[in-house]
Amino acid sequence: MAWPTTSRHERGYGTAHDRMRKRVLIEEPLCRTCLAKSPPRYTPSTIADHIKPKAEGGSDERDNYAGSCKPCHDEKTDAESAKARGITLRRQIRIGADGWPIEE
């Protein structure tokens, strides 16, 4: 994987983003995506994620942020990256310790 040639500040993730991240994690201490699952999961938010990515015109306004855990953020980011490349990802099926698929 090639590292970006621009800094996080040049990509718009400077001091204002750091303040927004702090706000989002205070207001949404639990991952929004995990809470929406059935049954809900209670996973701490560690990332202030843009709902609509900045690369697709998303804003830095509070209503375009959601608290997210790293696994949910990574899954969303992978799907967005694949979409940008014109690839359709198939959803991975997770297998539990009993050998049966885990429903999400």
C-alpha positions as CSV (number, residue, x, y, z in Angstrom):
1,M,0.0,0.0,0.0
2,A,1.4,3.4,-0.9
3,W,1.3,6.1,1.7
4,P,-0.5,9.3,0.7
5,T,1.8,12.0,-0.6
6,T,-0.1,14.7,1.3
7,S,-0.2,15.2,5.1
8,R,-3.4,14.8,7.1
9,H,-3.5,18.5,7.5
10,E,-3.4,19.0,3.7
11,R,-6.2,16.5,3.4
12,G,-8.3,18.6,5.8
13,Y,-7.7,16.7,9.0
14,G,-6.1,19.4,11.1
15,T,-7.0,21.1,14.3
16,A,-10.6,21.7,13.5
17,H,-11.0,17.9,12.7
18,D,-9.3,17.1,16.0
19,R,-11.9,19.3,17.9
20,M,-14.8,17.7,16.0
21,R,-13.4,14.2,16.7
22,K,-13.4,15.0,20.4
23,R,-17.0,16.3,20.2
24,V,-18.3,13.3,18.2
25,L,-16.7,10.8,20.6
26,I,-18.2,12.6,23.6
27,E,-21.7,12.8,22.0
28,E,-21.6,9.3,20.6
29,P,-19.5,7.1,22.9
30,L,-20.9,3.9,21.3
31,C,-20.5,2.9,17.6
32,R,-23.6,4.0,15.7
33,T,-23.4,1.1,13.3
34,C,-23.1,-1.5,16.0
35,L,-26.1,0.0,17.9
36,A,-28.2,-0.3,14.7
37,K,-27.6,-4.1,14.4
38,S,-30.1,-6.6,15.7
39,P,-29.4,-7.3,18.5
40,P,-27.5,-4.1,19.2
41,R,-23.9,-4.3,20.1
42,Y,-22.4,-2.0,22.6
43,T,-19.0,-1.2,21.2
44,P,-17.0,2.0,22.1
45,S,-16.6,4.6,19.4
46,T,-12.9,5.3,18.6
47,I,-13.2,7.1,15.3
48,A,-15.2,10.1,14.2
49,D,-16.2,9.0,10.7
50,H,-17.5,11.1,7.9
51,I,-20.9,9.7,6.9
52,K,-20.5,11.0,3.3
53,P,-16.7,10.8,2.6
54,K,-14.9,14.1,2.0
55,A,-13.7,12.6,-1.3
56,E,-17.3,12.4,-2.4
57,G,-18.1,15.9,-1.4
58,G,-19.0,15.3,2.3
59,S,-18.8,18.2,4.6
60,D,-17.0,18.7,7.9
61,E,-20.3,19.7,9.6
62,R,-21.3,17.8,12.7
63,D,-24.3,16.2,11.0
64,N,-21.9,14.4,8.6
65,Y,-20.0,12.6,11.4
66,A,-20.8,9.4,13.2
67,G,-19.1,7.7,16.1
68,S,-17.6,4.4,14.9
69,C,-15.5,1.5,16.1
70,K,-12.5,0.5,14.1
71,P,-13.9,-2.7,12.6
72,C,-17.1,-0.8,11.3
73,H,-15.0,2.1,10.1
74,D,-12.6,-0.2,8.2
75,E,-15.5,-2.2,6.6
76,K,-17.1,1.1,5.5
77,T,-13.8,2.5,4.2
78,D,-13.1,-0.8,2.3
79,A,-16.5,-0.6,0.6
80,E,-16.0,3.1,-0.3
81,S,-12.6,2.4,-1.8
82,A,-13.9,-0.6,-3.8
83,K,-16.8,1.5,-5.0
84,A,-14.4,4.2,-6.2
85,R,-12.5,1.5,-8.1
86,G,-15.7,0.1,-9.6
87,I,-15.5,-3.2,-7.6
88,T,-18.4,-4.8,-5.8
89,L,-17.4,-6.4,-2.5
90,R,-19.1,-9.5,-1.3
91,R,-20.0,-9.5,2.3
92,Q,-17.8,-11.8,4.4
93,I,-19.6,-14.4,6.4
94,R,-18.3,-14.7,9.9
95,I,-18.2,-18.2,11.5
96,G,-18.8,-18.6,15.3
97,A,-16.9,-20.9,17.6
98,D,-19.7,-23.5,17.1
99,G,-19.0,-23.6,13.4
100,W,-22.2,-21.9,12.4
101,P,-22.5,-18.5,10.6
102,I,-23.0,-15.5,12.8
103,E,-25.9,-13.4,11.7
104,E,-25.3,-9.7,11.7
